[in-house]
Structure formats: C-alpha cells, structure tokens
C-alpha cells in the first residue's frame, strides 16, 4: 500500500499529535480537563482571529456550515443581507438564508475572480442593508479577497460585517478587531488543522447586542442557547446545552498549543512560502492557476488541467500517494482540481505533491520536463526557509 498524504481542501495534511489528542477515553464534557481545553481553545481562537476581549468566542458542534447558519442568530426578521460570493461556498449563504424570513441580494463573481471593493461599497451605500457576507478564501477556487480593504470601505454603510474564514483562519492573516469585523467564523479541520466536528465564531460586542432581538433562528444553532455557556467556560467553569464535540475540542486545544509555540506570524509566513513554491512548480510544468494572480490564497489553489479526464488524473495522483480534491465550481468543474496547502503543510509536502502531479500527467500522456516543477519549488523554499 502506498503511504498517502492528504492535500485536500479540508481536512488537509494531518498532524498526528493533534489528531490523536481527540482520543480522550472516559473524559466527558463535565470533566475539569474538558473545561480547561474549552477555555483555552476559546481564548486562543480569539487570538488567532485577531479578536480582542470585547469579542465573544463560540465553539459549537458541526463545522463551517454550522457556524455559517448560526449567524442567523444575529439577524432580525426581514433583515436585508448582501451576499458577496466568489464561488460555490460563498453561494452557500444563499442556501442558508433562503430558509429564513430575511431578504438578500447576491453579487456573484466569475470563477477565479472577485467582486471589486468599489462595487460592494456602492451596493451597500445605496441598498439599505443590515449585513454583508464576505468569504476571505473561496474553497472552490482559491480566491482570496482583501478583507481589510473591503471592511474599511463598507463600514459606514452596514451594521454587520460577516466574514467566512473557513478556508483561511489559521493560515491567512485575520485581524477582526483592528479591521472592525463583526463576526468571523471558521471550522476546526481547515487551516487550524484539528479534528473535524466544530464550528468556531468570534462576535463583536455590537453583534452580541443584536442577540437581544427576537430570534428567527432554529434551535441547536441559535447562539442565544450557547452564549452564556461560552462565558462560563471563559470564566473557568462549564455548562451544557447540547453535547459539545468533546474529542474535537481536545484536538483544537492541542492545535492551538502548537500554533502558540510557532506563532501566527511564523505560521502565516510558512503558508505563504509553501503556497508560492507550489504555484511556481505548477506553472513551471505548464499548468495554469484558477485564481487571478492578485487574488491567490496561501491555503487553497485551483489548478487547470485542460483537455484531460480529471477523475483519472486524481486517481493517478492518489496512486502516487497524494490525494487532491476535484473541482466543484460549475463554470469550470471538469477543467480543474483543487489543492489544500494549509494547517500543518511543510516544504516536503509541496515537493511530494508536485511529484505526484508530474507522474499523473505522464499517465495521461502529457509531456512534462522531468523534475522541472520540483526544482522550481525548491528554489522558492530554500530562499524562504534558509537559516
């Protein structure tokens, strides 16, 4: 059996110390150990997301989509929301909000592109919106938007700025308080690199004040049911509303411990160097990147493989020990695949990924100059990680 690395778009490359921390026999949600892990994880999520102590952090069962849907807790009936989407997962807000008594409009970009800041600001200025949703990194394309720039431009025109950081937080810079973001959310298994099973949010004081409004949300994901419990954990106690993702919280605590040791600055630099090396290698092999050059993220890359059977390509890569993700964007679904280089990504993983891609291309009969991608990537990595 070929030893395999996972360079999917989440979960991605595993850290066995982090994942094995999820196995905590005979420790329940009422244990002192769990209370400590939850308190530490809540505090560290706030740190990683750049949220200060005026923000309330949440860790709830589910994942990124659960965190997204829980945001409905902040929306009064008949709220008007602008959905700014750069792909399939930005589109998910439409699926969520269509189930609730709110109004929304969608600004939708073409594959690999993003809505310009001035267009977002103009729509909010004229439209009378209560909230706007932004996706920092679009998992379906690898597009990264300039959240700081956009938030600054739109702040005067909207009450709630909501940022989906599912594919970014932990690998990209997020400064929620400094950038005046009201709600930022993510999932445990993406760039944080922990076990799957939890959605994480941080909500500003002004956002939390909106929980005083009558609720239009459901039951499990109504954050009114979780807010006091989160405060209890932050105070060193515990609480219960529904069974929390116990193993995932222990895994998150270990991930945050390692992030704290590495520092977010070093982690962001590592993600940046690995992603740049990967893309350099890809282009050296004659392949194109889905995201426009100025929009390329440090956590996800979409790669075009034109005139090829993508399913066979992915199978050939997996046979060489690397699992990538299929394309999902409907405009280009059969023309590309996706690579997750997030969480515990290291230079060696980039070289292994490029080697698998080269071999898979050869299986499909595509000529590639031997080792060209790997050599190009090594040049980038040596400069970034040399003493």
ROBALO-153160 format. One record per residue (C-alpha): residue in three letters; x, y, z; residue number from 1. Coordinates in steps of 0.2 Angstrom, whole numbers. Example, Ala and Ser with C-alpha at 12.3 -4.5 7.8 and 13.67 -1.06 7.14 Angstrom:
NODE   code      c1      c2      c3   pos
NODE    ALA      62     -22      39     1
NODE    SER      68      -5      36     2
//
This chain:
NODE   code      c1      c2      c3   pos
NODE    UNK       0       0       0     1
NODE    UNK       7      17      -5     2
NODE    UNK       9      29      10     3
NODE    UNK      -3      44       7     4
NODE    UNK      -3      62      11     5
NODE    UNK     -19      72      11     6
NODE    UNK     -19      88       2     7
NODE    UNK     -37      90       0     8
NODE    UNK     -45     107       4     9
NODE    UNK     -50     102      22    10
NODE    UNK     -46      91      31    11
NODE    UNK     -28      93      24    12
NODE    UNK     -11      87      29    13
NODE    UNK     -13      79      46    14
NODE    UNK      -3      81      62    15
NODE    UNK      -4      65      71    16
NODE    UNK      -1      73      88    17
NODE    UNK     -15      85      86    18
NODE    UNK     -27      72      79    19
NODE    UNK     -23      59      92    20
NODE    UNK     -27      71     105    21
NODE    UNK     -45      69     100    22
NODE    UNK     -45      52     108    23
NODE    UNK     -48      55     126    24
NODE    UNK     -56      40     134    25
NODE    UNK     -68      42     149    26
NODE    UNK     -67      61     148    27
NODE    UNK     -84      69     146    28
NODE    UNK     -90      87     144    29
NODE    UNK     -92      89     163    30
NODE    UNK     -74      85     167    31
NODE    UNK     -61      98     173    32
NODE    UNK     -50      93     158    33
NODE    UNK     -63      97     146    34
NODE    UNK     -67     113     154    35
NODE    UNK     -49     118     153    36
NODE    UNK     -47     113     135    37
NODE    UNK     -63     123     130    38
NODE    UNK     -57     138     139    39
NODE    UNK     -40     138     131    40
NODE    UNK     -47     135     114    41
NODE    UNK     -60     149     115    42
NODE    UNK     -46     161     121    43
NODE    UNK     -34     155     108    44
NODE    UNK     -47     156      94    45
NODE    UNK     -49     174      99    46
NODE    UNK     -31     177      97    47
NODE    UNK     -29     168      80    48
NODE    UNK     -43     178      73    49
NODE    UNK     -37     194      80    50
NODE    UNK     -52     197      91    51
NODE    UNK     -49     206     107    52
NODE    UNK     -58     203     124    53
NODE    UNK     -74     213     118    54
NODE    UNK     -77     198     106    55
NODE    UNK     -87     183     112    56
NODE    UNK     -79     167     105    57
NODE    UNK     -90     151     102    58
NODE    UNK     -86     133      98    59
NODE    UNK    -101     123      93    60
NODE    UNK    -105     106      86    61
NODE    UNK    -104     104      67    62
NODE    UNK     -92     113      56    63
NODE    UNK     -90     128      44    64
NODE    UNK    -108     127      38    65
NODE    UNK    -115     125      55    66
NODE    UNK    -105     141      60    67
NODE    UNK    -112     150      45    68
NODE    UNK    -130     145      49    69
NODE    UNK    -128     150      67    70
NODE    UNK    -125     168      61    71
NODE    UNK    -144     169      58    72
NODE    UNK    -145     172      77    73
NODE    UNK    -139     190      74    74
NODE    UNK    -152     194      60    75
NODE    UNK    -169     201      65    76
NODE    UNK    -184     196      54    77
NODE    UNK    -185     205      37    78
NODE    UNK    -166     209      38    79
NODE    UNK    -158     213      22    80
NODE    UNK    -142     205      18    81
NODE    UNK    -129     207       4    82
NODE    UNK    -121     191      -1    83
NODE    UNK    -104     194      -9    84
NODE    UNK     -98     177     -17    85
NODE    UNK     -83     172     -27    86
NODE    UNK     -88     153     -29    87
NODE    UNK     -98     138     -23    88
NODE    UNK     -95     141      -4    89
NODE    UNK     -99     159      -5    90
NODE    UNK    -115     154     -13    91
NODE    UNK    -119     143       2    92
NODE    UNK    -126     159      11    93
NODE    UNK    -140     159      -2    94
NODE    UNK    -145     141       3    95
NODE    UNK    -144     146      21    96
NODE    UNK    -153     162      21    97
NODE    UNK    -167     156       9    98
NODE    UNK    -173     146      23    99
NODE    UNK    -176     161      35   100
NODE    UNK    -188     176      34   101
NODE    UNK    -174     188      28   102
NODE    UNK    -171     197      11   103
NODE    UNK    -155     196       2   104
NODE    UNK    -146     201     -14   105
NODE    UNK    -131     192     -22   106
NODE    UNK    -116     199     -30   107
NODE    UNK    -108     184     -39   108
NODE    UNK     -90     184     -47   109
NODE    UNK     -84     174     -61   110
NODE    UNK     -73     159     -57   111
NODE    UNK     -56     164     -52   112
NODE    UNK     -61     182     -49   113
NODE    UNK     -69     193     -35   114
NODE    UNK     -81     207     -34   115
NODE    UNK     -72     224     -34   116
NODE    UNK     -72     233     -17   117
NODE    UNK     -80     249     -25   118
NODE    UNK     -94     239     -32   119
NODE    UNK     -98     231     -15   120
NODE    UNK     -97     248      -6   121
NODE    UNK    -108     256     -19   122
NODE    UNK    -122     242     -17   123
NODE    UNK    -121     244       2   124
NODE    UNK    -122     263       1   125
NODE    UNK    -137     263      -9   126
NODE    UNK    -146     247      -4   127
NODE    UNK    -150     249      15   128
NODE    UNK    -143     233      20   129
NODE    UNK    -142     226      38   130
NODE    UNK    -127     214      35   131
NODE    UNK    -115     208      22   132
NODE    UNK    -106     191      20   133
NODE    UNK     -89     190      13   134
NODE    UNK     -78     174      10   135
NODE    UNK     -60     178      14   136
NODE    UNK     -54     162       4   137
NODE    UNK     -66     154      -8   138
NODE    UNK     -63     135      -6   139
NODE    UNK     -69     131     -23   140
NODE    UNK     -57     142     -32   141
NODE    UNK     -43     148     -20   142
NODE    UNK     -48     166     -22   143
NODE    UNK     -43     177      -8   144
NODE    UNK     -51     194      -6   145
NODE    UNK     -43     209       3   146
NODE    UNK     -54     209      18   147
NODE    UNK     -46     223      27   148
NODE    UNK     -48     235      12   149
NODE    UNK     -66     230       9   150
NODE    UNK     -71     231      28   151
NODE    UNK     -64     249      28   152
NODE    UNK     -73     254      13   153
NODE    UNK     -90     247      18   154
NODE    UNK     -90     250      37   155
NODE    UNK    -101     266      36   156
NODE    UNK    -115     258      26   157
NODE    UNK    -119     242      36   158
NODE    UNK    -122     235      53   159
NODE    UNK    -114     218      52   160
NODE    UNK     -99     213      43   161
NODE    UNK     -98     194      42   162
NODE    UNK     -83     185      36   163
NODE    UNK     -82     167      32   164
NODE    UNK     -64     162      36   165
NODE    UNK     -67     143      35   166
NODE    UNK     -53     141      22   167
NODE    UNK     -42     155      29   168
NODE    UNK     -41     157      48   169
NODE    UNK     -26     149      54   170
NODE    UNK     -16     151      38   171
NODE    UNK     -20     169      32   172
NODE    UNK     -20     185      42   173
NODE    UNK     -36     189      51   174
NODE    UNK     -37     204      62   175
NODE    UNK     -55     205      67   176
NODE    UNK     -54     219      80   177
NODE    UNK     -42     230      70   178
NODE    UNK     -52     228      54   179
NODE    UNK     -69     231      63   180
NODE    UNK     -76     214      58   181
NODE    UNK     -92     210      67   182
NODE    UNK     -92     191      65   183
NODE    UNK     -78     179      59   184
NODE    UNK     -80     161      58   185
NODE    UNK     -71     145      53   186
NODE    UNK     -70     126      55   187
NODE    UNK     -59     115      66   188
NODE    UNK     -52     104      52   189
NODE    UNK     -46     118      39   190
NODE    UNK     -31     129      42   191
NODE    UNK     -32     126      61   192
NODE    UNK     -28     108      57   193
NODE    UNK     -38     100      71   194
NODE    UNK     -50      86      70   195
NODE    UNK     -67      89      61   196
NODE    UNK     -83      92      71   197
NODE    UNK     -83     110      77   198
NODE    UNK     -88     127      70   199
NODE    UNK     -79     142      78   200
NODE    UNK     -85     160      78   201
NODE    UNK     -80     177      86   202
NODE    UNK     -93     190      88   203
NODE    UNK     -90     208      92   204
NODE    UNK     -99     217     106   205
NODE    UNK    -111     226      94   206
NODE    UNK    -115     210      86   207
NODE    UNK    -119     202     103   208
NODE    UNK    -131     216     107   209
NODE    UNK    -141     210      92   210
NODE    UNK    -144     193     101   211
NODE    UNK    -157     203     112   212
NODE    UNK    -169     204      97   213
NODE    UNK    -182     191      94   214
NODE    UNK    -175     175      86   215
NODE    UNK    -178     169      69   216
NODE    UNK    -165     155      70   217
NODE    UNK    -168     137      74   218
NODE    UNK    -164     128      90   219
NODE    UNK    -147     119      90   220
NODE    UNK    -138     134      81   221
NODE    UNK    -147     148      90   222
NODE    UNK    -132     156      98   223
NODE    UNK    -143     163     112   224
NODE    UNK    -143     145     119   225
NODE    UNK    -124     144     118   226
NODE    UNK    -118     162     124   227
NODE    UNK    -119     160     142   228
NODE    UNK    -111     143     142   229
NODE    UNK     -96     151     132   230
NODE    UNK     -94     164     145   231
NODE    UNK     -95     151     159   232
NODE    UNK     -80     142     150   233
NODE    UNK     -71     158     149   234
NODE    UNK     -73     160     167   235
NODE    UNK     -66     143     171   236
NODE    UNK     -82     134     173   237
NODE    UNK     -93     123     162   238
NODE    UNK    -110     121     156   239
NODE    UNK    -122     111     145   240
NODE    UNK    -135     115     131   241
NODE    UNK    -131     101     119   242
NODE    UNK    -117      88     119   243
NODE    UNK    -101      98     113   244
NODE    UNK     -89      90     101   245
NODE    UNK     -78      83     115   246
NODE    UNK     -64      75     105   247
NODE    UNK     -63      89      93   248
NODE    UNK     -61     102     107   249
NODE    UNK     -46      92     114   250
NODE    UNK     -39      91      97   251
NODE    UNK     -42     110      95   252
NODE    UNK     -33     113     111   253
NODE    UNK     -18     104     105   254
NODE    UNK     -18     113      89   255
NODE    UNK     -19     130      97   256
NODE    UNK      -5     125     109   257
NODE    UNK       6     121      94   258
NODE    UNK       1     137      85   259
NODE    UNK       5     147     100   260
NODE    UNK      23     140     100   261
NODE    UNK      25     143      82   262
NODE    UNK      17     160      82   263
NODE    UNK       4     166      70   264
NODE    UNK      17     177      61   265
NODE    UNK      28     161      58   266
NODE    UNK      13     151      53   267
NODE    UNK       7     164      40   268
NODE    UNK      24     165      33   269
NODE    UNK      25     146      31   270
NODE    UNK       9     145      22   271
NODE    UNK      14     159      11   272
NODE    UNK      31     151       6   273
NODE    UNK      23     134       3   274
NODE    UNK       9     141      -7   275
NODE    UNK      21     151     -18   276
NODE    UNK      33     137     -20   277
NODE    UNK      18     126     -26   278
NODE    UNK      12     138     -38   279
NODE    UNK      29     141     -45   280
NODE    UNK      31     122     -48   281
NODE    UNK      14     121     -56   282
NODE    UNK      17     135     -68   283
NODE    UNK      34     128     -72   284
NODE    UNK      25     112     -78   285
NODE    UNK      15     122     -90   286
NODE    UNK      -1     122     -79   287
NODE    UNK     -12     137     -75   288
NODE    UNK     -20     143     -59   289
NODE    UNK     -38     147     -57   290
NODE    UNK     -37     162     -46   291
NODE    UNK     -31     178     -54   292
NODE    UNK     -13     182     -49   293
NODE    UNK     -18     196     -36   294
NODE    UNK     -31     185     -28   295
NODE    UNK     -21     169     -24   296
NODE    UNK     -23     162      -7   297
NODE    UNK     -10     154       4   298
NODE    UNK     -21     140       9   299
NODE    UNK     -30     133      -7   300
NODE    UNK     -25     133     -25   301
NODE    UNK     -36     128     -40   302
NODE    UNK     -26     121     -55   303
NODE    UNK     -32     119     -73   304
NODE    UNK     -28     103     -82   305
NODE    UNK     -36     106     -99   306
NODE    UNK     -42      93    -111   307
NODE    UNK     -40      79     -98   308
NODE    UNK     -51      67     -88   309
NODE    UNK     -49      75     -71   310
NODE    UNK     -56      59     -62   311
NODE    UNK     -42      49     -70   312
NODE    UNK     -29      62     -66   313
NODE    UNK     -34      62     -47   314
NODE    UNK     -34      43     -47   315
NODE    UNK     -17      43     -54   316
NODE    UNK     -11      56     -41   317
NODE    UNK     -18      46     -27   318
NODE    UNK      -9      30     -33   319
NODE    UNK       7      40     -31   320
NODE    UNK       2      44     -13   321
NODE    UNK      -6      61     -14   322
NODE    UNK     -25      65     -13   323
NODE    UNK     -31      81     -20   324
NODE    UNK     -49      87     -22   325
NODE    UNK     -60      88     -38   326
NODE    UNK     -66     104     -45   327
NODE    UNK     -83     109     -39   328
NODE    UNK     -86     127     -47   329
NODE    UNK    -100     124     -60   330
NODE    UNK     -92     136     -73   331
NODE    UNK     -76     125     -74   332
NODE    UNK     -79     109     -64   333
NODE    UNK     -72      97     -77   334
NODE    UNK     -57     108     -81   335
NODE    UNK     -48     109     -64   336
NODE    UNK     -43     101     -47   337
NODE    UNK     -40     109     -30   338
NODE    UNK     -26     108     -18   339
NODE    UNK     -26     111       0   340
NODE    UNK      -9     118       7   341
NODE    UNK     -15     123      24   342
NODE    UNK     -13     118      43   343
NODE    UNK       2     108      45   344
NODE    UNK       9     110      27   345
NODE    UNK      28     108      26   346
NODE    UNK      40     110      11   347
NODE    UNK      42      91       9   348
NODE    UNK      23      90       6   349
NODE    UNK      24     103      -8   350
NODE    UNK      38      93     -16   351
NODE    UNK      28      76     -14   352
NODE    UNK      13      85     -22   353
NODE    UNK      22      91     -37   354
NODE    UNK      30      74     -40   355
NODE    UNK      13      66     -39   356
NODE    UNK       6      79     -51   357
NODE    UNK      20      76     -63   358
NODE    UNK      18      57     -63   359
NODE    UNK      -1      59     -65   360
NODE    UNK       1      70     -80   361
NODE    UNK      13      57     -88   362
NODE    UNK       0      44     -85   363
NODE    UNK     -12      54     -95   364
NODE    UNK       1      56    -109   365
NODE    UNK       6      74    -105   366
NODE    UNK      24      78    -108   367
NODE    UNK      32      87     -93   368
NODE    UNK      50      91     -92   369
NODE    UNK      56      79     -78   370
NODE    UNK      58      87     -61   371
NODE    UNK      55     105     -68   372
NODE    UNK      41     109     -56   373
NODE    UNK      50     102     -41   374
NODE    UNK      66     111     -45   375
NODE    UNK      57     127     -47   376
NODE    UNK      48     125     -30   377
NODE    UNK      64     120     -21   378
NODE    UNK      72     137     -26   379
NODE    UNK      57     146     -18   380
NODE    UNK      58     135      -2   381
NODE    UNK      76     136       0   382
NODE    UNK      76     155       0   383
NODE    UNK      61     156      12   384
NODE    UNK      67     143      24   385
NODE    UNK      86     145      24   386
NODE    UNK      94     149      41   387
//
